[in-house]
């Protein structure tokens, strides 16, 4: 089935760019509040996104940032795009803040491991647990002169009426991955990279499809919500925006 033509939407769409960073980020800078001093501590963490886009973390109880969160659940997370060429300060970046709480949903854990497969090596260790950020603040900068005031509602995905879609995720991803490498590369926004990178679909939501190839992330974003499996299949074969990072 054809992947459909690429959108010609405006190159600066702050909510869309912020959502893309949430979906394709693999690592982020996590700031927590030190228990003893009250000073900020920033650490590098692996990250994935829940169905609504909220960040997921797999954290060790032995880590300093996890100890900080046990005392004060507030945290701040910086996500950046692939730097590529040029000034990295002219690339989009997103800072989100909120409480970071333990999250035991089995599907969320599977999403994290799909985005960070090497974490399977230690995910079963007793000191590791899944956490989720409940986003309360958003600071987005799309590059020079492209800051935008956004709210959590602007960047999170509405999951209303999406229960059947979420339940069908495994089957739908299997269908997509069966399409072959060239199609997956196009869906990831990497139409010329299919011979060099092996893309695979790893997660879905009512607004699109997430893919990875090694450390790279890609996404097909729908122009309209598709909260049901049949609508989601139709949206994937229609007009969509595709991005790789």
C-alpha positions in Angstrom: 0.0 0.0 0.0 1.3 3.4 -0.9 2.7 5.5 1.9 1.1 8.6 0.4 2.6 12.0 -0.4 4.4 14.2 2.0 2.6 17.1 3.6 3.4 20.7 2.4 2.5 22.2 5.8 4.3 25.3 7.2 7.9 24.5 8.1 7.4 25.9 11.6 4.6 24.2 13.5 5.6 24.5 17.1 3.2 21.9 18.5 4.1 19.4 15.8 7.8 19.9 16.3 7.5 19.6 20.1 5.4 16.4 19.7 8.0 15.0 17.3 10.8 15.5 19.9 8.7 13.7 22.5 8.2 10.7 20.2 11.6 10.2 18.7 13.9 11.1 21.6 16.1 8.3 22.9 18.0 10.2 25.6 17.4 13.4 27.5 19.0 15.6 30.2 17.0 15.0 33.4 17.2 17.6 36.2 16.2 16.7 39.7 16.6 18.4 43.1 19.4 17.2 45.3 18.1 15.9 48.6 20.8 17.4 50.8 21.5 20.7 49.3 18.4 21.6 47.2 20.7 22.3 44.3 19.8 21.0 40.8 21.4 17.8 39.5 21.3 17.1 35.8 21.9 13.6 34.5 21.7 11.8 31.1 18.9 9.2 31.0 17.2 7.0 28.4 13.7 8.0 27.5 10.7 6.8 25.6 7.1 8.0 25.2 3.9 6.7 26.6 0.8 6.4 24.3 -0.1 10.1 25.0 3.5 11.2 24.6 4.5 11.6 28.2 8.1 10.6 28.9 8.9 7.2 30.3 12.1 6.4 32.2 13.7 3.1 33.4 15.5 4.2 36.6 17.7 2.4 39.1 17.0 2.8 42.8 20.7 3.1 43.2 21.0 6.2 40.9 21.3 9.6 42.5 18.5 11.1 40.5 16.1 8.3 41.6 17.0 9.0 45.3 16.3 12.7 44.6 12.9 11.9 43.2 12.0 9.8 46.2 12.2 13.0 48.3 10.9 15.5 45.7 9.1 14.2 42.6 9.6 17.4 40.6 11.9 17.1 37.6 12.7 18.8 34.3 13.7 17.1 31.1 15.5 18.6 28.1 15.0 16.9 24.7 17.0 18.0 21.6 16.9 17.1 18.0 19.7 15.6 16.0 22.3 18.3 15.6 23.2 17.6 12.0 25.0 20.5 10.3 25.0 24.1 11.4 24.6 25.7 14.8 23.0 23.3 17.3 21.3 26.3 19.0 19.3 26.7 15.8 17.8 23.3 16.2 14.5 22.6 18.0 14.6 21.7 21.7 12.0 21.0 24.3 12.1 21.4 28.0 9.2 19.9 30.0 8.6 19.8 33.7 6.4 17.9 36.1 6.2 15.3 38.8 8.0 12.0 38.0 6.2 9.0 39.5 6.4 5.2 39.5 4.5 3.7 36.6 3.7 0.0 36.5 1.7 -0.3 33.3 3.0 -3.4 31.4 2.3 -1.8 27.9 4.3 1.3 28.9 7.3 -0.9 29.9 7.1 -2.7 26.6 7.1 0.7 24.8 10.2 1.8 26.7 12.1 -1.4 25.8 11.0 -1.2 22.2 12.6 2.2 21.9 15.6 1.2 24.0 16.2 -2.5 23.2 19.6 -2.6 24.9 17.9 -1.8 28.2 16.6 -5.4 28.1 20.0 -6.4 29.5 19.2 -4.8 32.9 15.5 -4.1 32.8 14.8 -7.2 35.0 17.2 -6.2 37.7 15.3 -5.7 41.0 16.6 -2.1 41.4 15.1 -0.9 38.1 11.6 0.5 37.8 9.6 2.4 35.2 8.7 6.0 35.9 6.6 8.5 34.0 6.6 12.3 33.9 3.2 14.0 34.4 3.9 17.1 32.3 2.8 20.4 33.9 5.1 22.9 32.2 6.4 23.2 28.6 9.2 25.4 27.2 9.8 25.0 23.4 12.4 26.7 21.2 12.4 25.8 17.5 15.6 27.7 16.8 16.5 31.4 16.5 13.4 33.6 16.8 11.2 30.5 17.0 10.2 30.2 20.6 6.6 29.4 21.3 4.4 29.4 24.3 2.9 25.9 24.6 0.9 24.0 27.2 0.8 20.3 28.1 -2.5 20.0 26.2 -0.7 21.3 23.0 1.9 18.5 23.0 0.1 15.5 24.6 -2.0 13.1 22.5 -5.7 12.7 23.3 -6.4 9.0 24.1 -10.2 9.3 24.2 -11.8 6.4 22.5 -8.4 4.9 21.7 -8.7 1.7 23.9 -9.3 -0.6 20.9 -6.3 0.9 19.0 -4.0 0.4 22.0 -5.2 -3.2 22.4 -4.5 -3.8 18.7 -1.0 -2.3 18.8 0.9 -5.6 18.5 -1.1 -6.8 15.5 -1.0 -3.5 13.7 2.8 -3.2 14.2 3.2 -6.7 12.8 1.2 -5.7 9.7 3.4 -2.6 9.2 6.7 -4.4 9.7 5.6 -7.0 7.1 5.6 -4.3 4.4 9.4 -4.5 4.0 12.4 -2.2 4.4 11.7 0.3 1.6 8.2 1.1 2.8 9.4 1.3 6.5 12.1 3.8 5.4 9.6 6.0 3.7 7.3 5.9 6.7 10.3 7.0 8.8 11.0 9.9 6.5 14.2 8.3 5.3 13.3 7.3 1.8 16.9 7.2 0.6 18.3 5.3 3.5 16.6 1.9 3.2 19.7 0.2 1.9 21.8 1.4 4.8 19.3 1.3 7.8 16.9 -1.3 8.8 13.8 0.5 10.1 11.1 -1.2 12.1 7.8 0.1 13.6 7.9 0.0 17.4 4.8 2.0 18.6 1.6 3.7 17.7 -0.9 6.2 19.0 -3.9 7.9 17.5 -1.7 10.5 15.9 0.9 8.4 14.2 3.5 5.7 14.1 7.0 5.5 15.7 9.9 3.7 14.1 13.6 3.1 14.9 16.8 2.1 13.1 19.5 1.6 15.6 19.8 4.8 17.5 17.7 6.8 15.1 14.1 7.5 15.5 11.5 8.2 12.9 7.8 9.0 12.8 4.8 9.2 10.6 2.4 11.9 12.0 -1.2 11.9 10.8 -3.0 15.1 9.8 -6.1 14.0 11.9 -6.6 11.7 14.9 -7.3 8.1 14.1 -8.3 6.5 17.4 -9.7 3.2 16.0 -7.7 0.4 14.3 -9.6 0.8 10.9 -9.2 4.6 10.9 -5.5 4.2 11.9 -4.8 1.8 9.0 -6.5 4.3 6.6 -4.5 7.2 8.0 -1.2 5.4 7.6 -1.9 4.9 3.9 -3.0 8.5 3.3 -1.6 12.0 3.7 0.9 12.2 6.5 4.1 14.0 7.6 7.2 11.9 8.0 10.3 12.8 10.0 13.5 11.1 11.0 16.0 12.3 13.6 
